Amino acid sequence: MTDLRNYFYLPVGEREFNWGLYLTVVGHNLVRPHEQYPHREHPSSYQFKSSEGRILSEYQIILLTGGEGTFSSGEIQNAKVSAGDVLLIFPGVWHTYSPDPDTGWEDYWIGLNGSWITALCERSILQTSKPIYRPLEYKEIRSTFAELLNTVRSNGAINSPSYIVSIAKILTLLAEQPQEQELVFSSGKEKIVHEAVRVIWEWSYRTLTVNDIADSIQINRRTLERYFREVNGISIHDEIIRCRLIRAQQLLKKTRIPIHRIANMAGFSSHQQMCAHFAVHFRCTPETMRNSR
């Protein structure tokens, strides 16, 4: 009997972990205008409400093939997206998306993980601050998604190292395509500060020092601190705290994750440290902010 499902969640074990790149889910979705979204038949760990969003423990790549809608992830809020766009979801990063009720949308998606894609992020080839792509090779990437779904269906939803070829092709098509026009800076100083801000937003969920940022963009620490204050009017430390506060604020308002876990996910060393910064910047506690949503 032919399996007519349009999505498959695949078993993952030690063997798959050792591949370095593996598939967790693949699917195709058609949301008609004014149809309820998201659909409710998926496992609880993948379910979400568009008004609240979610956080996943894996990467996902979503290719829009019809319609339009909005997408939020990290510092990107309510971005307009449409057919031809690719959305990249990062583990541990709050996100949400939904189709425009008047157009609906159609999409393909895959879930994936492994040391390979993690390495691409660590080398800034894929960046949490730039989760929206507009690949030039749209037909090729669409056919790759469709072929992968059909192959998984034919194989009976059993994980296979052969899927790595399709995943790698999708990642390659994304990594080699520009996401947006190059920014134009009035000075080299502004470009350096922009790069420092990018590093902060990508890595401030973990222990991050000014020396770490300076080393990552290969500049003297004192020079970076001077440039940063001249261009942005605040210190690098202030920007790190601002980023963590915004991340914590989003998680408090849009998820039910325990507050002590949010402190860690946002990059604070402890719940107490997060509370201290909330008192200074928001004049309230994290608990009060959550209850006021």
Solvent accessible surface area in square Angstrom, and as a share of the most:
residue,aa,sasa,rsa
1,M,244,1.09
2,T,95,0.55
3,D,49,0.25
4,L,151,0.75
5,R,115,0.42
6,N,55,0.28
7,Y,35,0.13
8,F,1,0.00
9,Y,59,0.22
10,L,12,0.06
11,P,79,0.50
12,V,51,0.29
13,G,29,0.28
14,E,133,0.60
15,R,133,0.49
16,E,11,0.05
17,F,118,0.49
18,N,117,0.60
19,W,60,0.21
20,G,14,0.13
21,L,1,0.00
22,Y,17,0.06
23,L,1,0.00
24,T,17,0.10
25,V,0,0.00
26,V,1,0.00
27,G,0,0.00
28,H,38,0.17
29,N,17,0.08
30,L,78,0.39
31,V,3,0.02
32,R,141,0.52
33,P,73,0.46
34,H,136,0.61
35,E,69,0.31
36,Q,114,0.51
37,Y,41,0.16
38,P,13,0.08
39,H,43,0.19
40,R,124,0.45
41,E,96,0.43
42,H,37,0.16
43,P,57,0.36
44,S,104,0.67
45,S,84,0.54
46,Y,36,0.14
47,Q,48,0.21
48,F,17,0.07
49,K,109,0.46
50,S,33,0.21
51,S,93,0.60
52,E,60,0.27
53,G,9,0.09
54,R,25,0.09
55,I,38,0.19
56,L,10,0.05
57,S,101,0.65
58,E,14,0.06
59,Y,11,0.04
60,Q,4,0.02
61,I,0,0.00
62,I,3,0.02
63,L,0,0.00
64,L,0,0.00
65,T,14,0.08
66,G,18,0.17
67,G,32,0.31
68,E,75,0.34
69,G,5,0.05
70,T,41,0.24
71,F,1,0.00
72,S,4,0.02
73,S,1,0.01
74,G,20,0.20
75,E,67,0.30
76,I,47,0.24
77,Q,75,0.33
78,N,109,0.56
79,A,23,0.18
80,K,170,0.72
81,V,3,0.02
82,S,39,0.25
83,A,37,0.28
84,G,7,0.07
85,D,13,0.07
86,V,0,0.00
87,L,0,0.00
88,L,0,0.00
89,I,1,0.00
90,F,6,0.03
91,P,45,0.28
92,G,37,0.35
93,V,31,0.18
94,W,8,0.03
95,H,0,0.00
96,T,18,0.11
97,Y,17,0.06
98,S,30,0.19
99,P,16,0.10
100,D,44,0.23
101,P,82,0.52
102,D,103,0.53
103,T,57,0.33
104,G,1,0.01
105,W,4,0.01
106,E,40,0.18
107,D,6,0.03
108,Y,25,0.09
109,W,27,0.09
110,I,0,0.00
111,G,0,0.00
112,L,0,0.00
113,N,32,0.16
114,G,12,0.12
115,S,80,0.51
116,W,111,0.39
117,I,0,0.00
118,T,50,0.29
119,A,23,0.18
120,L,21,0.10
121,C,16,0.09
122,E,106,0.48
123,R,172,0.63
124,S,29,0.19
125,I,78,0.39
126,L,0,0.00
127,Q,25,0.11
128,T,31,0.18
129,S,19,0.12
130,K,57,0.24
131,P,2,0.01
132,I,42,0.21
133,Y,5,0.02
134,R,123,0.45
135,P,7,0.05
136,L,134,0.67
137,E,78,0.35
138,Y,59,0.23
139,K,171,0.73
140,E,68,0.31
141,I,0,0.00
142,R,86,0.31
143,S,46,0.30
144,T,5,0.03
145,F,0,0.00
146,A,26,0.20
147,E,107,0.48
148,L,3,0.01
149,L,9,0.05
150,N,79,0.41
151,T,57,0.33
152,V,0,0.00
153,R,58,0.21
154,S,96,0.62
155,N,70,0.36
156,G,49,0.47
157,A,15,0.12
158,I,103,0.52
159,N,5,0.03
160,S,24,0.16
161,P,69,0.44
162,S,66,0.42
163,Y,4,0.01
164,I,36,0.18
165,V,110,0.63
166,S,25,0.16
167,I,0,0.00
168,A,18,0.14
169,K,81,0.35
170,I,0,0.00
171,L,4,0.02
172,T,72,0.42
173,L,11,0.06
174,L,0,0.00
175,A,43,0.33
176,E,107,0.48
177,Q,22,0.10
178,P,88,0.55
179,Q,45,0.20
180,E,93,0.42
181,Q,165,0.74
182,E,159,0.71
183,L,91,0.45
184,V,145,0.83
185,F,59,0.25
186,S,101,0.65
187,S,50,0.32
188,G,51,0.49
189,K,68,0.29
190,E,61,0.28
191,K,124,0.52
192,I,52,0.26
193,V,3,0.02
194,H,65,0.29
195,E,55,0.25
196,A,0,0.00
197,V,34,0.19
198,R,30,0.11
199,V,6,0.03
200,I,0,0.00
201,W,23,0.08
202,E,8,0.04
203,W,35,0.12
204,S,0,0.00
205,Y,99,0.38
206,R,122,0.44
207,T,116,0.67
208,L,19,0.10
209,T,65,0.38
210,V,19,0.11
211,N,72,0.37
212,D,64,0.33
213,I,0,0.00
214,A,2,0.02
215,D,103,0.53
216,S,67,0.43
217,I,34,0.17
218,Q,168,0.75
219,I,35,0.18
220,N,94,0.48
221,R,100,0.37
222,R,194,0.71
223,T,33,0.19
224,L,0,0.00
225,E,60,0.27
226,R,127,0.46
227,Y,42,0.16
228,F,0,0.00
229,R,132,0.48
230,E,96,0.43
231,V,57,0.33
232,N,63,0.32
233,G,52,0.50
234,I,55,0.28
235,S,25,0.16
236,I,4,0.02
237,H,107,0.48
238,D,65,0.34
239,E,5,0.02
240,I,6,0.03
241,I,8,0.04
242,R,108,0.39
243,C,0,0.00
244,R,22,0.08
245,L,7,0.04
246,I,47,0.24
247,R,41,0.15
248,A,0,0.00
249,Q,47,0.21
250,Q,20,0.09
251,L,2,0.01
252,L,0,0.00
253,K,82,0.35
254,K,55,0.23
255,T,11,0.07
256,R,152,0.55
257,I,27,0.13
258,P,60,0.38
259,I,27,0.14
260,H,119,0.53
261,R,120,0.44
262,I,0,0.00
263,A,1,0.01
264,N,108,0.55
265,M,34,0.15
266,A,0,0.00
267,G,10,0.10
268,F,5,0.02
269,S,97,0.63
270,S,43,0.28
271,H,56,0.25
272,Q,130,0.58
273,Q,63,0.28
274,M,0,0.00
275,C,36,0.21
276,A,58,0.45
277,H,38,0.17
278,F,0,0.00
279,A,57,0.44
280,V,107,0.62
281,H,102,0.46
282,F,62,0.26
283,R,211,0.77
284,C,33,0.20
285,T,63,0.37
286,P,0,0.00
287,E,67,0.30
288,T,73,0.43
289,M,16,0.07
290,R,18,0.07
291,N,123,0.63
292,S,84,0.54
293,R,115,0.42
